[in-house]
Amino acid sequence: MCATSASNLPLLIDTHCHPAGDGTDEAMLAEAEALGVRVLLVGGNAAMNRAAAASGRCFAQGIDWSAEEPWDGTFEPDSGICAVGELGFDFHYASGPETETLQRTRFAVQTAVARARGLPIIVHTREADDVTLDALRGADLPATGVIHSFTGDISFARKLLDLGYWISLSGIVTFRNADRLREVAKFLPDDRILVETDTPYLAPVPMRGRPNRPAYVRHTAEAIAKLRGVPLEAFAALTTANATRCFRRPDGFKSGMEVRL
Ligand SMILES: [Zn+2]
């Protein structure tokens, strides 16, 4: 009989978790921390930004980059902020010149904040490889950041790595039809790979279909470690070191509220 506890689990950083903002976040984060998973909370609209900032943990603040409503200019990151985002390009549901112009405008606004504050960015990209590369090349940022929940191919990954970005893999890598992404998971260099959940979306196998939780990042990390032929402990150590570097958190994402590990 041996209860699972953080003391025998390698530390993992879930680099992309959206807060629910409905009073359930603290229990979810405490559960993760008790299992050796620390979290970067990611906003993107007003409600999520508020919930992320209120958690007292490292968080990213962004504006809704794909919404059609005008943006009122409010962007007031507080001292806990460690990134801007998520931001980016997605032409899955809509595409064409108008969509591209809207998303490029939002991208410019958010990257201006990142530039002014010297913060890394969290980038979403889906069916938008060329526009994303073009925008990142033109952004002239003092820090890079991460391409989150990457779903592209090795050729796209290579170009992003050349620009200095880290690449984060979500539970999608465990899905049955994700062979191309598993090739990417094997290809990524040791010093440029991160893991995430994208909670509440994309729960990994064997939790697929449930609402995702940061504690489930361990399933994704285990799957990738296996693909790369390394022990989970070694893979956890390198992704944690990468997250610390990407988001410049030498404290290893500790928060004042965190349980003792
Ligand atoms: Zn997200």
py3Dmol code that shows the C-alpha trace and the ligand (Angstrom):
import py3Dmol

protein = """\
ATOM      1  CA  MET A   1       0.000   0.000   0.000  1.00  0.00           C
ATOM      2  CA  CYS A   2       1.596   3.204  -1.095  1.00  0.00           C
ATOM      3  CA  ALA A   3      -0.452   6.349  -1.593  1.00  0.00           C
ATOM      4  CA  THR A   4       0.536   8.507  -4.527  1.00  0.00           C
ATOM      5  CA  SER A   5       2.153  11.687  -3.316  1.00  0.00           C
ATOM      6  CA  ALA A   6       4.292  14.425  -4.754  1.00  0.00           C
ATOM      7  CA  SER A   7       7.355  13.106  -2.959  1.00  0.00           C
ATOM      8  CA  ASN A   8       7.796  10.230  -5.405  1.00  0.00           C
ATOM      9  CA  LEU A   9       6.585  12.004  -8.546  1.00  0.00           C
ATOM     10  CA  PRO A  10       8.886  14.084 -10.726  1.00  0.00           C
ATOM     11  CA  LEU A  11       7.961  17.758 -10.950  1.00  0.00           C
ATOM     12  CA  LEU A  12       6.089  18.748 -14.113  1.00  0.00           C
ATOM     13  CA  ILE A  13       4.959  22.179 -15.310  1.00  0.00           C
ATOM     14  CA  ASP A  14       1.605  22.354 -17.089  1.00  0.00           C
ATOM     15  CA  THR A  15       2.447  25.377 -19.245  1.00  0.00           C
ATOM     16  CA  HIS A  16      -1.101  25.974 -20.463  1.00  0.00           C
ATOM     17  CA  CYS A  17      -4.147  25.731 -18.207  1.00  0.00           C
ATOM     18  CA  HIS A  18      -7.207  27.955 -18.547  1.00  0.00           C
ATOM     19  CA  PRO A  19      -8.947  28.801 -15.268  1.00  0.00           C
ATOM     20  CA  ALA A  20     -12.686  28.201 -15.041  1.00  0.00           C
ATOM     21  CA  GLY A  21     -13.243  31.263 -12.876  1.00  0.00           C
ATOM     22  CA  ASP A  22     -16.242  29.634 -11.210  1.00  0.00           C
ATOM     23  CA  GLY A  23     -14.777  28.889  -7.791  1.00  0.00           C
ATOM     24  CA  THR A  24     -13.399  25.460  -8.733  1.00  0.00           C
ATOM     25  CA  ASP A  25      -9.899  26.552  -9.751  1.00  0.00           C
ATOM     26  CA  GLU A  26      -8.275  26.474  -6.337  1.00  0.00           C
ATOM     27  CA  ALA A  27      -9.215  22.822  -5.728  1.00  0.00           C
ATOM     28  CA  MET A  28      -8.004  21.878  -9.200  1.00  0.00           C
ATOM     29  CA  LEU A  29      -4.669  23.640  -8.691  1.00  0.00           C
ATOM     30  CA  ALA A  30      -4.218  22.227  -5.185  1.00  0.00           C
ATOM     31  CA  GLU A  31      -4.824  18.724  -6.539  1.00  0.00           C
ATOM     32  CA  ALA A  32      -2.210  19.296  -9.245  1.00  0.00           C
ATOM     33  CA  GLU A  33       0.343  20.715  -6.831  1.00  0.00           C
ATOM     34  CA  ALA A  34      -0.153  17.819  -4.438  1.00  0.00           C
ATOM     35  CA  LEU A  35       0.725  15.549  -7.371  1.00  0.00           C
ATOM     36  CA  GLY A  36       3.847  17.475  -8.279  1.00  0.00           C
ATOM     37  CA  VAL A  37       2.357  19.537 -11.121  1.00  0.00           C
ATOM     38  CA  ARG A  38       2.816  23.304 -11.184  1.00  0.00           C
ATOM     39  CA  VAL A  39       0.805  25.436 -13.533  1.00  0.00           C
ATOM     40  CA  LEU A  40       0.984  28.445 -15.776  1.00  0.00           C
ATOM     41  CA  LEU A  41      -2.535  29.857 -15.954  1.00  0.00           C
ATOM     42  CA  VAL A  42      -3.489  31.321 -19.297  1.00  0.00           C
ATOM     43  CA  GLY A  43      -6.088  34.022 -19.909  1.00  0.00           C
ATOM     44  CA  GLY A  44      -7.239  35.427 -23.207  1.00  0.00           C
ATOM     45  CA  ASN A  45     -10.493  37.169 -22.400  1.00  0.00           C
ATOM     46  CA  ALA A  46     -11.565  39.406 -19.529  1.00  0.00           C
ATOM     47  CA  ALA A  47     -13.089  36.666 -17.358  1.00  0.00           C
ATOM     48  CA  MET A  48     -10.158  34.282 -17.746  1.00  0.00           C
ATOM     49  CA  ASN A  49      -7.627  37.067 -17.231  1.00  0.00           C
ATOM     50  CA  ARG A  50      -9.301  38.016 -13.950  1.00  0.00           C
ATOM     51  CA  ALA A  51      -9.421  34.416 -12.721  1.00  0.00           C
ATOM     52  CA  ALA A  52      -5.812  33.780 -13.725  1.00  0.00           C
ATOM     53  CA  ALA A  53      -4.542  36.923 -11.995  1.00  0.00           C
ATOM     54  CA  ALA A  54      -6.604  36.192  -8.872  1.00  0.00           C
ATOM     55  CA  SER A  55      -5.023  32.774  -8.417  1.00  0.00           C
ATOM     56  CA  GLY A  56      -1.769  34.254  -7.135  1.00  0.00           C
ATOM     57  CA  ARG A  57       0.171  32.061  -9.522  1.00  0.00           C
ATOM     58  CA  CYS A  58       2.233  32.740 -12.590  1.00  0.00           C
ATOM     59  CA  PHE A  59      -0.161  33.713 -15.371  1.00  0.00           C
ATOM     60  CA  ALA A  60      -0.472  34.985 -18.912  1.00  0.00           C
ATOM     61  CA  GLN A  61      -2.837  37.782 -19.838  1.00  0.00           C
ATOM     62  CA  GLY A  62      -4.214  38.387 -23.284  1.00  0.00           C
ATOM     63  CA  ILE A  63      -7.136  39.845 -25.183  1.00  0.00           C
ATOM     64  CA  ASP A  64      -9.539  37.809 -27.230  1.00  0.00           C
ATOM     65  CA  TRP A  65      -7.608  37.712 -30.466  1.00  0.00           C
ATOM     66  CA  SER A  66     -10.264  35.973 -32.563  1.00  0.00           C
ATOM     67  CA  ALA A  67     -13.375  37.851 -31.374  1.00  0.00           C
ATOM     68  CA  GLU A  68     -15.155  40.289 -33.588  1.00  0.00           C
ATOM     69  CA  GLU A  69     -15.999  42.772 -30.811  1.00  0.00           C
ATOM     70  CA  PRO A  70     -13.881  45.876 -30.653  1.00  0.00           C
ATOM     71  CA  TRP A  71     -11.254  45.938 -27.937  1.00  0.00           C
ATOM     72  CA  ASP A  72     -11.481  48.735 -25.376  1.00  0.00           C
ATOM     73  CA  GLY A  73      -7.748  49.092 -24.888  1.00  0.00           C
ATOM     74  CA  THR A  74      -7.674  47.687 -21.368  1.00  0.00           C
ATOM     75  CA  PHE A  75      -4.575  45.685 -20.605  1.00  0.00           C
ATOM     76  CA  GLU A  76      -3.351  45.917 -17.083  1.00  0.00           C
ATOM     77  CA  PRO A  77      -1.110  43.016 -16.211  1.00  0.00           C
ATOM     78  CA  ASP A  78      -0.123  42.934 -12.559  1.00  0.00           C
ATOM     79  CA  SER A  79       3.090  41.750 -11.012  1.00  0.00           C
ATOM     80  CA  GLY A  80       2.327  38.025 -11.298  1.00  0.00           C
ATOM     81  CA  ILE A  81       2.251  38.135 -15.081  1.00  0.00           C
ATOM     82  CA  CYS A  82       4.916  36.110 -16.824  1.00  0.00           C
ATOM     83  CA  ALA A  83       3.671  36.060 -20.430  1.00  0.00           C
ATOM     84  CA  VAL A  84       1.266  37.665 -22.897  1.00  0.00           C
ATOM     85  CA  GLY A  85      -1.347  35.460 -24.513  1.00  0.00           C
ATOM     86  CA  GLU A  86      -2.651  33.428 -25.665  1.00  0.00           C
ATOM     87  CA  LEU A  87      -2.561  35.166 -28.992  1.00  0.00           C
ATOM     88  CA  GLY A  88      -2.152  34.018 -32.551  1.00  0.00           C
ATOM     89  CA  PHE A  89      -3.864  32.786 -35.678  1.00  0.00           C
ATOM     90  CA  ASP A  90      -6.566  30.234 -36.356  1.00  0.00           C
ATOM     91  CA  PHE A  91      -8.158  29.805 -39.762  1.00  0.00           C
ATOM     92  CA  HIS A  92      -9.959  26.582 -38.965  1.00  0.00           C
ATOM     93  CA  TYR A  93     -13.420  28.057 -38.466  1.00  0.00           C
ATOM     94  CA  ALA A  94     -13.005  31.182 -40.570  1.00  0.00           C
ATOM     95  CA  SER A  95     -10.453  32.306 -43.111  1.00  0.00           C
ATOM     96  CA  GLY A  96     -10.018  34.932 -45.793  1.00  0.00           C
ATOM     97  CA  PRO A  97      -8.613  38.448 -45.883  1.00  0.00           C
ATOM     98  CA  GLU A  98     -10.976  39.921 -43.285  1.00  0.00           C
ATOM     99  CA  THR A  99     -10.245  37.228 -40.715  1.00  0.00           C
ATOM    100  CA  GLU A 100      -6.544  37.523 -41.365  1.00  0.00           C
ATOM    101  CA  THR A 101      -6.615  41.304 -40.986  1.00  0.00           C
ATOM    102  CA  LEU A 102      -8.544  41.073 -37.712  1.00  0.00           C
ATOM    103  CA  GLN A 103      -6.185  38.487 -36.261  1.00  0.00           C
ATOM    104  CA  ARG A 104      -3.100  40.379 -37.437  1.00  0.00           C
ATOM    105  CA  THR A 105      -4.429  43.534 -35.770  1.00  0.00           C
ATOM    106  CA  ARG A 106      -4.962  41.724 -32.468  1.00  0.00           C
ATOM    107  CA  PHE A 107      -1.565  40.099 -32.774  1.00  0.00           C
ATOM    108  CA  ALA A 108       0.053  43.522 -33.240  1.00  0.00           C
ATOM    109  CA  VAL A 109      -1.688  44.941 -30.154  1.00  0.00           C
ATOM    110  CA  GLN A 110      -0.614  42.062 -27.948  1.00  0.00           C
ATOM    111  CA  THR A 111       2.926  41.821 -29.210  1.00  0.00           C
ATOM    112  CA  ALA A 112       3.299  45.568 -28.601  1.00  0.00           C
ATOM    113  CA  VAL A 113       2.514  44.873 -24.932  1.00  0.00           C
ATOM    114  CA  ALA A 114       4.975  41.973 -24.862  1.00  0.00           C
ATOM    115  CA  ARG A 115       7.639  44.174 -26.446  1.00  0.00           C
ATOM    116  CA  ALA A 116       7.045  47.043 -24.016  1.00  0.00           C
ATOM    117  CA  ARG A 117       7.151  44.765 -20.978  1.00  0.00           C
ATOM    118  CA  GLY A 118       9.828  42.372 -22.180  1.00  0.00           C
ATOM    119  CA  LEU A 119       7.528  39.369 -21.741  1.00  0.00           C
ATOM    120  CA  PRO A 120       7.438  36.098 -23.681  1.00  0.00           C
ATOM    121  CA  ILE A 121       4.321  35.253 -25.695  1.00  0.00           C
ATOM    122  CA  ILE A 122       2.052  32.200 -25.828  1.00  0.00           C
ATOM    123  CA  VAL A 123       1.094  31.504 -29.419  1.00  0.00           C
ATOM    124  CA  HIS A 124      -1.888  29.591 -30.760  1.00  0.00           C
ATOM    125  CA  THR A 125      -1.639  28.561 -34.401  1.00  0.00           C
ATOM    126  CA  ARG A 126      -3.968  26.335 -36.372  1.00  0.00           C
ATOM    127  CA  GLU A 127      -4.143  26.013 -40.141  1.00  0.00           C
ATOM    128  CA  ALA A 128      -2.150  29.229 -40.277  1.00  0.00           C
ATOM    129  CA  ASP A 129       1.494  28.170 -40.656  1.00  0.00           C
ATOM    130  CA  ASP A 130       2.597  30.827 -43.152  1.00  0.00           C
ATOM    131  CA  VAL A 131       0.791  33.755 -41.545  1.00  0.00           C
ATOM    132  CA  THR A 132       2.100  32.749 -38.119  1.00  0.00           C
ATOM    133  CA  LEU A 133       5.687  32.554 -39.349  1.00  0.00           C
ATOM    134  CA  ASP A 134       5.348  35.857 -41.170  1.00  0.00           C
ATOM    135  CA  ALA A 135       3.866  37.595 -38.109  1.00  0.00           C
ATOM    136  CA  LEU A 136       6.444  36.160 -35.691  1.00  0.00           C
ATOM    137  CA  ARG A 137       9.297  37.152 -38.011  1.00  0.00           C
ATOM    138  CA  GLY A 138       7.978  40.697 -38.196  1.00  0.00           C
ATOM    139  CA  ALA A 139       7.187  41.060 -34.489  1.00  0.00           C
ATOM    140  CA  ASP A 140      10.677  42.098 -33.339  1.00  0.00           C
ATOM    141  CA  LEU A 141      10.219  40.831 -29.789  1.00  0.00           C
ATOM    142  CA  PRO A 142      12.803  40.998 -26.999  1.00  0.00           C
ATOM    143  CA  ALA A 143      11.781  37.504 -25.787  1.00  0.00           C
ATOM    144  CA  THR A 144      10.346  34.605 -27.743  1.00  0.00           C
ATOM    145  CA  GLY A 145       7.892  32.231 -26.057  1.00  0.00           C
ATOM    146  CA  VAL A 146       6.017  29.067 -26.835  1.00  0.00           C
ATOM    147  CA  ILE A 147       3.900  27.668 -29.633  1.00  0.00           C
ATOM    148  CA  HIS A 148       1.238  25.988 -27.535  1.00  0.00           C
ATOM    149  CA  SER A 149      -0.596  22.727 -28.255  1.00  0.00           C
ATOM    150  CA  PHE A 150       1.432  22.331 -31.403  1.00  0.00           C
ATOM    151  CA  THR A 151      -0.267  20.272 -34.114  1.00  0.00           C
ATOM    152  CA  GLY A 152       1.888  21.042 -37.146  1.00  0.00           C
ATOM    153  CA  ASP A 153       4.482  18.948 -38.916  1.00  0.00           C
ATOM    154  CA  ILE A 154       8.243  18.672 -38.499  1.00  0.00           C
ATOM    155  CA  SER A 155       8.938  21.236 -41.215  1.00  0.00           C
ATOM    156  CA  PHE A 156       6.799  23.891 -39.454  1.00  0.00           C
ATOM    157  CA  ALA A 157       8.345  22.961 -36.097  1.00  0.00           C
ATOM    158  CA  ARG A 158      11.827  23.410 -37.538  1.00  0.00           C
ATOM    159  CA  LYS A 159      11.033  26.952 -38.719  1.00  0.00           C
ATOM    160  CA  LEU A 160       9.621  27.896 -35.320  1.00  0.00           C
ATOM    161  CA  LEU A 161      12.667  26.472 -33.558  1.00  0.00           C
ATOM    162  CA  ASP A 162      14.859  28.542 -35.891  1.00  0.00           C
ATOM    163  CA  LEU A 163      13.013  31.632 -34.670  1.00  0.00           C
ATOM    164  CA  GLY A 164      13.868  30.691 -31.083  1.00  0.00           C
ATOM    165  CA  TYR A 165      10.479  29.423 -29.915  1.00  0.00           C
ATOM    166  CA  TRP A 166       9.773  26.529 -27.610  1.00  0.00           C
ATOM    167  CA  ILE A 167       7.164  24.010 -28.701  1.00  0.00           C
ATOM    168  CA  SER A 168       4.569  22.643 -26.318  1.00  0.00           C
ATOM    169  CA  LEU A 169       2.693  19.385 -26.790  1.00  0.00           C
ATOM    170  CA  SER A 170      -0.734  18.680 -25.338  1.00  0.00           C
ATOM    171  CA  GLY A 171      -2.794  15.516 -24.885  1.00  0.00           C
ATOM    172  CA  ILE A 172      -3.357  15.428 -28.649  1.00  0.00           C
ATOM    173  CA  VAL A 173      -0.074  13.517 -28.881  1.00  0.00           C
ATOM    174  CA  THR A 174      -1.818  10.576 -27.164  1.00  0.00           C
ATOM    175  CA  PHE A 175      -4.764  10.495 -29.606  1.00  0.00           C
ATOM    176  CA  ARG A 176      -5.030   7.531 -31.912  1.00  0.00           C
ATOM    177  CA  ASN A 177      -4.883   9.495 -35.155  1.00  0.00           C
ATOM    178  CA  ALA A 178      -1.902  11.662 -34.146  1.00  0.00           C
ATOM    179  CA  ASP A 179       0.977   9.771 -35.794  1.00  0.00           C
ATOM    180  CA  ARG A 180       2.341  12.911 -37.455  1.00  0.00           C
ATOM    181  CA  LEU A 181       2.459  14.678 -34.089  1.00  0.00           C
ATOM    182  CA  ARG A 182       4.187  11.689 -32.499  1.00  0.00           C
ATOM    183  CA  GLU A 183       6.924  12.121 -35.120  1.00  0.00           C
ATOM    184  CA  VAL A 184       7.258  15.745 -33.988  1.00  0.00           C
ATOM    185  CA  ALA A 185       7.415  14.564 -30.357  1.00  0.00           C
ATOM    186  CA  LYS A 186      10.384  12.362 -31.240  1.00  0.00           C
ATOM    187  CA  PHE A 187      12.045  15.074 -33.335  1.00  0.00           C
ATOM    188  CA  LEU A 188      11.976  18.069 -30.953  1.00  0.00           C
ATOM    189  CA  PRO A 189      15.330  18.874 -29.336  1.00  0.00           C
ATOM    190  CA  ASP A 190      15.686  18.217 -25.607  1.00  0.00           C
ATOM    191  CA  ASP A 191      16.046  21.893 -24.792  1.00  0.00           C
ATOM    192  CA  ARG A 192      13.000  23.165 -26.717  1.00  0.00           C
ATOM    193  CA  ILE A 193      10.087  20.920 -25.727  1.00  0.00           C
ATOM    194  CA  LEU A 194       7.352  21.741 -23.204  1.00  0.00           C
ATOM    195  CA  VAL A 195       4.206  19.958 -22.043  1.00  0.00           C
ATOM    196  CA  GLU A 196       0.739  21.284 -21.284  1.00  0.00           C
ATOM    197  CA  THR A 197      -2.878  20.281 -20.827  1.00  0.00           C
ATOM    198  CA  ASP A 198      -4.827  23.212 -22.384  1.00  0.00           C
ATOM    199  CA  THR A 199      -7.330  22.557 -19.581  1.00  0.00           C
ATOM    200  CA  PRO A 200     -10.306  22.236 -19.825  1.00  0.00           C
ATOM    201  CA  TYR A 201      -9.798  20.905 -23.377  1.00  0.00           C
ATOM    202  CA  LEU A 202      -7.893  18.000 -24.939  1.00  0.00           C
ATOM    203  CA  ALA A 203      -7.704  15.545 -22.029  1.00  0.00           C
ATOM    204  CA  PRO A 204      -5.086  12.908 -22.865  1.00  0.00           C
ATOM    205  CA  VAL A 205      -5.706   9.189 -23.181  1.00  0.00           C
ATOM    206  CA  PRO A 206      -6.746   7.516 -20.847  1.00  0.00           C
ATOM    207  CA  MET A 207      -8.796  10.495 -19.645  1.00  0.00           C
ATOM    208  CA  ARG A 208      -9.958  11.497 -23.132  1.00  0.00           C
ATOM    209  CA  GLY A 209     -13.525  12.813 -23.186  1.00  0.00           C
ATOM    210  CA  ARG A 210     -13.432  14.156 -19.641  1.00  0.00           C
ATOM    211  CA  PRO A 211     -12.816  17.800 -18.786  1.00  0.00           C
ATOM    212  CA  ASN A 212      -9.049  18.140 -18.649  1.00  0.00           C
ATOM    213  CA  ARG A 213      -7.151  18.997 -15.451  1.00  0.00           C
ATOM    214  CA  PRO A 214      -3.515  20.031 -14.941  1.00  0.00           C
ATOM    215  CA  ALA A 215      -2.849  16.810 -12.989  1.00  0.00           C
ATOM    216  CA  TYR A 216      -3.419  14.915 -16.268  1.00  0.00           C
ATOM    217  CA  VAL A 217      -0.292  16.433 -17.819  1.00  0.00           C
ATOM    218  CA  ARG A 218       1.517  13.403 -16.406  1.00  0.00           C
ATOM    219  CA  HIS A 219      -0.215  11.124 -18.943  1.00  0.00           C
ATOM    220  CA  THR A 220       1.006  13.300 -21.795  1.00  0.00           C
ATOM    221  CA  ALA A 221       4.537  13.476 -20.371  1.00  0.00           C
ATOM    222  CA  GLU A 222       4.617   9.692 -19.909  1.00  0.00           C
ATOM    223  CA  ALA A 223       3.509   9.117 -23.502  1.00  0.00           C
ATOM    224  CA  ILE A 224       6.162  11.473 -24.898  1.00  0.00           C
ATOM    225  CA  ALA A 225       8.912  10.051 -22.674  1.00  0.00           C
ATOM    226  CA  LYS A 226       8.054   6.609 -23.996  1.00  0.00           C
ATOM    227  CA  LEU A 227       8.181   7.830 -27.614  1.00  0.00           C
ATOM    228  CA  ARG A 228      11.586   9.402 -26.983  1.00  0.00           C
ATOM    229  CA  GLY A 229      12.843   6.306 -25.187  1.00  0.00           C
ATOM    230  CA  VAL A 230      13.740   8.081 -21.952  1.00  0.00           C
ATOM    231  CA  PRO A 231      12.555   7.598 -18.363  1.00  0.00           C
ATOM    232  CA  LEU A 232       9.733   9.898 -17.246  1.00  0.00           C
ATOM    233  CA  GLU A 233      12.020  11.370 -14.560  1.00  0.00           C
ATOM    234  CA  ALA A 234      14.541  12.538 -17.151  1.00  0.00           C
ATOM    235  CA  PHE A 235      11.866  13.925 -19.474  1.00  0.00           C
ATOM    236  CA  ALA A 236      10.129  15.714 -16.593  1.00  0.00           C
ATOM    237  CA  ALA A 237      13.409  17.293 -15.506  1.00  0.00           C
ATOM    238  CA  LEU A 238      14.185  18.647 -18.952  1.00  0.00           C
ATOM    239  CA  THR A 239      10.685  20.008 -19.672  1.00  0.00           C
ATOM    240  CA  THR A 240      10.608  21.664 -16.252  1.00  0.00           C
ATOM    241  CA  ALA A 241      13.993  23.266 -16.909  1.00  0.00           C
ATOM    242  CA  ASN A 242      12.735  24.404 -20.329  1.00  0.00           C
ATOM    243  CA  ALA A 243       9.584  25.979 -18.853  1.00  0.00           C
ATOM    244  CA  THR A 244      11.714  27.782 -16.291  1.00  0.00           C
ATOM    245  CA  ARG A 245      13.870  29.212 -19.096  1.00  0.00           C
ATOM    246  CA  CYS A 246      11.073  29.990 -21.553  1.00  0.00           C
ATOM    247  CA  PHE A 247       9.039  31.910 -18.977  1.00  0.00           C
ATOM    248  CA  ARG A 248      12.053  33.068 -16.956  1.00  0.00           C
ATOM    249  CA  ARG A 249      10.847  31.652 -13.675  1.00  0.00           C
ATOM    250  CA  PRO A 250      13.987  30.595 -11.821  1.00  0.00           C
ATOM    251  CA  ASP A 251      11.770  29.794  -8.831  1.00  0.00           C
ATOM    252  CA  GLY A 252      10.373  26.849 -10.830  1.00  0.00           C
ATOM    253  CA  PHE A 253       6.825  28.305 -10.888  1.00  0.00           C
ATOM    254  CA  LYS A 254       6.430  28.207  -7.115  1.00  0.00           C
ATOM    255  CA  SER A 255       3.608  30.261  -5.735  1.00  0.00           C
ATOM    256  CA  GLY A 256       2.946  31.554  -2.266  1.00  0.00           C
ATOM    257  CA  MET A 257      -0.107  29.315  -1.979  1.00  0.00           C
ATOM    258  CA  GLU A 258       1.640  26.198  -3.040  1.00  0.00           C
ATOM    259  CA  VAL A 259       1.670  23.129  -0.850  1.00  0.00           C
ATOM    260  CA  ARG A 260       5.108  22.006   0.274  1.00  0.00           C
ATOM    261  CA  LEU A 261       6.518  19.389  -2.063  1.00  0.00           C
TER     262      LEU A 261
END
"""
ligand_1 = """\
1
ZN
Zn -5.496 27.851 -24.706
"""
view = py3Dmol.view(width=600, height=400)
view.addModel(protein, "pdb")
view.setStyle({"model": 0}, {"cartoon": {"style": "trace"}})
view.addModel(ligand_1, "xyz")
view.setStyle({"model": 1}, {"stick": {}})
view.zoomTo()
view.show()
